[in-house]
């Protein structure tokens, strides 16, 4: 007679894959973060991962042997007794998390290679998958890695927790540092949460992102420090909630999102961005203008490089199209959201812009604060609408993006006004 199911049998595990990167030590804290949220954790160590953190460490943390082999061996007590037991493990998992996910691991998963336990479980599981990459900044930015990430991002049921920018173990500074364990654990919780019907499903959302470049001559231009990350995070979040996203973005070093449902529209100048936004606005349900658009442009860009001279250089600058104001004049049924990047308290400027531009919501932020705003992985903003004002404390831009979308979805829909009524339309 079969015995009663053990508690472990009644609590399907989260499988944590640990690959061979120096950030593998952070996986120990991730185990604790997941356990504190009530999850049972089983660790799968690749050969490289086991060289950074021993199987015994994870066995002590989880109370279960760390899995390192696909097939049983005389020397290994933790391997599967049957060559197909790993399939049952994959099918019973609550989720599969890979942290850190190295460039090599991402390449294998993107191309469906299955030569070890972790990659085999990846192909065999139908559970949600969360990948947290970590690597050297040049490896992260390499076109091959970015192509693999785009391939993975298009797969349903798979989420990528982007690495942070900062000081790396190799001594370089840049993107590639593993996201904090608490952020990865939060992404796991999100992946496991039942997906409610989204207010954005089937909606068309127009989003602008990044800086613009206004040419002075063939080799010089005016621009700003915007990285485009906030707008890109908004595009990803909207697409993940079922929206059709049209993303108009200026030149930036950050990779634009490759999620299904996002149409990418690259531009360079403020006037090009304005033309695209004005052409697409009528057909959208909401427009979120997160781009840092140049306010002025050189009146007469030089046809050849301007040579250095001891004399002062006098430039005539002309105002660019105010995209937010122009869309506010044309608004009928759309929700219109603008951004106010200030050096100081953004609330007065956000409140003034809300009224002057006929917007429904202004997202204000103080870009002078260290660690938030331009060219940063984090942000801290205040949301200003006609009826309310709410501060969102510092968090990753992905998390802020989700909060902004929730706030927009809660806004009352504008009441269309006949075109012949004159004046601004609500």
N, C-alpha and C positions, 0 to 999 in steps of 0.2 A: 504494500500500500504506500502510495507516495506521501511524503511528509508535507506539512504546511509550507506555504511560500515564505521565504525569509524576508525581513524588512527590505533588504537590498533588491529582492525580486520585485517588490511592490513599489520601488522608487527607481524608475529608470534613470540611468546616469547621464550626466553631461560628460561627454568625452572631450578631454583637453589634450590637443596635440601640441607637443613642445619640440621645436626644431632647433637646429644648431646655430643659434645666434647668441651673442653675449648677453642679450636681454632675457635669456632663458631663466635667469634667477628671479625675474619678476613674476614668472608663472607660479612660483610658490605663494606669493601674495594673492594672485588671482584665484588659486585654489581656496584660500581662506575667504575671499570676497564672495565666491559662489556658495561656499558652505554656510556662510552667515545669512545667505538668502534662502537657505533651506534645501539646497541642491546636493545630491550625491555626485561626487566627481571621480572619474577614472582617468588616469593619465596614460597617454600613448607617447612614448619617447622615440624619436628617430635616433639613428646611430649618432648623428652630430649632436642632438639634444642631450643624449646621455653622457657626452664628454664635458658638457657644461654643468649639468646638475645630475647627480646619481639617481638611479631608480629607487634606492633605499630612502632618499629624502622624500620623494613623492609617496612612497609606500607609508612612511611614517605620518605624513600629512593627511592622506586620504583613508588610511586603514585598509587599503587594498593594494595588491601588487601593481607596480607600474608595468605596462605592457610595452615590450620592446621588439618582439619577434613576430613574424607572420607564421612561421612554422615551428613546431616543437623541436627541441634538441635535448640531448642527454644531459647537458650542463645547465639547462634553463628550466626552472620550475614554474616560471610565470607565463610561458608560452601556451598557446591553445592546444588542447588534447586532440582536437580534430582540425583538419585543414580548412573546414568550412565554419568553425565556430566564430570566426571574425565577422562572418556575414550576419549571424544572429546578433552579435554585439552591435553592428552598424544599424540593424533594423530596429533594435530596442532602444537606441539612444534617444534622449530627449533633445539634445543638440550636439553639434560638433563645433568646437572652438579651437582655432589654431593660433597660438600666441606664445612666442613670436613666430610669425610666418616669414621665412627668409625668401630672398629672391629666387633661390633654387626651388623651394617648396611651391611658390606661386607659379613658376613655370611648369612644374609637373602637374599641378592641379588644373591649370589653364588648358593643358594639352592632353589631359586624361591619362597620364602615365601612372601605372600602379605597380610599383616594384617593392613596396614595403607595406607595413601594416597601416600606417596613417593614410597613405594615398589610396590603398584598397578600400579602407573604411569610407573615405571621402566619396568614392564612386558608388559604394553600396548603400549608403544611408539616404533616407528620404527626410531626415530631420533638418531643421534650420541649421545653416552653416554661418559661422562668424569668423572672419579672418582679420587678424591684427598684424599687419606687416611691420617689420623692423629691419633696418639695414643701413649701410653707409649712404650718405646723401647722393653720391654719384651713381651708385647702384639703383637707388630709388628713382632718380631722374632719367635713367637710361631708357631709350625708346623701347627696348625689348621688355623691360619691366612694366612700363606704362601700358604697352600693348597687352600684356598678360592681365594686368589689372582691369583694363577695359573689357576684355573677354570675360573675366570672372564677374564683373559688375553687372553684366547683362543677364546673368543666370538667375532664374527665379529662386527665392528662398535663401539667397546668399547676401550677407551684409559685410561690408568692409569698414573696419574702424581705422581711419587714416592715422598714420604716425604723426607725432608732434615735431615741431621745429625746435632745435636747441643744440646744446653741446653733446656730441656723440662720443662713444667710447674710443673711436679711432682718432680723436683729437680735432675733427672737423666740426663745423657748425652748420646746421641746415636741417631740412626735413629728413626723417628716418628714425627718430627716437620712438620706441614703442609707446603707445598710448598708456595712460595710467590704468592700473588694474581695475580701479573703481569704474572708470569709463567703459572698459571692456565688459565688465560684469553688468553694467547698466544696458549695454547693447544686447547682451544675452537676454536680459529680462524683456526688453522690447521685442526681440525676435520670438520669444515664447508667448507673448501676450496675444490673445485672440484679436484679430484685426477687425475693428468695427467699420461699419460703413462710413466712408470718409466724405466730408463735405466737399472735398476736391475731386472726387471721382467723376471723370467725364468732363471736368471744367478745362477751359483753356486759360493758361496763365502766362502772361508776358513778363519776363524778368530781364533787367539790364544789370550788368556786372562789370567790374574792373575799371581801369582808367581810360581816358582817351588821349591821343597824341595829336598836338596841333603843330604842324611843321613851320619852322622858322626858315630853314633852307634845306637842301637835299640831305644833310647829315645831322641836323639838329632839330629838336622839337621841344615843346612845353608839355609836361605831363605831371603826374603826382604819384604818391606812394601806394595807391590802392593795389592790392594783390588779386582782387576778384573773388577771394575765398568766401566772403559772406554771400554774394550773389550765387556762387556755385553751390553753396550749402542749401540755399533756398530752392534752387532748381532741383537738386537731388531730393530734398524732402517733399516737394510738391509732386514730383514724378512717382516717388514711392507711395504716395497717397492717391495715386490714380489720375493725376492731372496730366493734360497735354501741355507741355512746357515749350515755349519759344524763348530761348536764351540768347540775348544780344549782348556780346561781350567785347571789350576792348583788348588791346595787346597786354598780355600778362604772362609771367613765367609759370604760373600755376596751371596745371592740366585741367581743362574743362571736363565736367562730368560726362560719362559715356553711358548713362543709364538709358534703358528703353523709355521712349516717351518724351525725350528731350531733343528738340531741334536746335542745332547749334548755328548761330548767325554771327560770324566774326566781323568786326568793323575796326576802323582805326580812329577816325576823327569824331568830334562831337556832332558835326552835321550829318555824317554817315549814320551815327547811332540814332539821331533824331528822325532821319528819313525812314529807317527801318521801324522804329517804334510807332511813328505816325501812320505808317502804311498798315500795320498789324493791329492797332488798338481797337478798331471798330468790332473786330471778330473775337476779342478776348473777353473773359469774364472778370479778370482781375489783372492789374498791372502793378508790379513791384519794382520800383526804380532804385536799385541798390548801387548803380554805377556812380563813380566819382567823376562826373563829366566836367571838363574844363569850362570855366565861366567865360574865358576870353580866348581869342585866336589872333595870330598876327594878321594884320590887314592885307599885307602883300608879301607872302613868302618869297624869299629870294630864289631865283632860278639856278644859281650856283652858290657854292659855299662862300659864306661871308668871311673875308679875311680879317685876321686880327689887326687892330689899329690902335695907336695911342689915344685916338679921339674917342669920346663917349659914343655909345651906340644908342640911337633913339629909335624906339619902336612904336608903331601905332597898333593898338589892340582893339579888336571889335568884339562885342558880346556875341556869344554863341546862342543858338536856340535854347530857350528854357523848356526842356522837354516836359517836365512835370507841369508847369503852368499851361503849356499848350494842350496836353492831354486833359488837364482839368477843365479847359474851355470846351473840349469835345466830349466830355464824359456824359454818358446816358445811363446805361445799366451797369457799368463796370465799377468795381471797387478799385480805388486808386491809392497806392501807398508810396510815399517818398521817404528819403533818408536825409538826415541833417547831421553832417559830421562837423563838430565844433571843437575848439580848443578851450574848454571850460564847460560850465553847466549848459547842456544842450536844450534844456526845457523851454526857455524863452524863445529861442530861434525855432524850435519845433512847433511851438504853439502859433507863432507868427506865420510860419510856412504853411501850416494846416489851413488857415483861413485864406491866405493870399493865393494859394495854388489850387483851391477847391479840392483838396485831398481828403480821404477818409481816415487815414492814419499816417503819422510821421514817426519814423524810427530815429531817435536821436542818440548820438554817442559822442563821448569826449575822447577824441583821438590823441589828446596829449597825455592821457593816462598810460603808464608803462604796462606793456603786456597785453593791451587790448586795442582793437581798431585796426588801422592800416597794417598790412604785412604781418599779421599775427594770427595764431591758430584760435585765439579766444576773443570774446567780445563781451561787453557789458553795455546795455542799452536802456533807454526809456521809451515807452510806447505812449504816444500822445494822440488821442482822438477827441472828438467834440464832447464826448460824455465822460471820458475817463483819462487817467494817467497812471501808468504802471511801470515800475523799474524792474528790469531783469538783471540779476546779479551776474558777475563774471562766470562764464561757462564756455565750453567749446562752441565754435560757430555752428556746428551741426545741431547742437542742442538748442542754441538760440534760434536757429532757423525754424525748428519745430514749434517753438513757443510763439514766434511771430506768425506762423501760418495759423496756429490755433486762435490767436487774437484776431486775425483778419477774418477767419471763418465766423467768428462771433459777432462781427459788425453787422448792423442793419443794411440790407441791400438798398442801393439808391433807387429812388422812384423815377422812372424815365419821364422826361419832359419833352413835349412836342418840339420839333426842330424850329418851328416858327414863333416860339414863345419869347425869344430874345434873351440876352444875358447869359450868365453861367447856368448850366444845367446841373441839378442836384444828382 
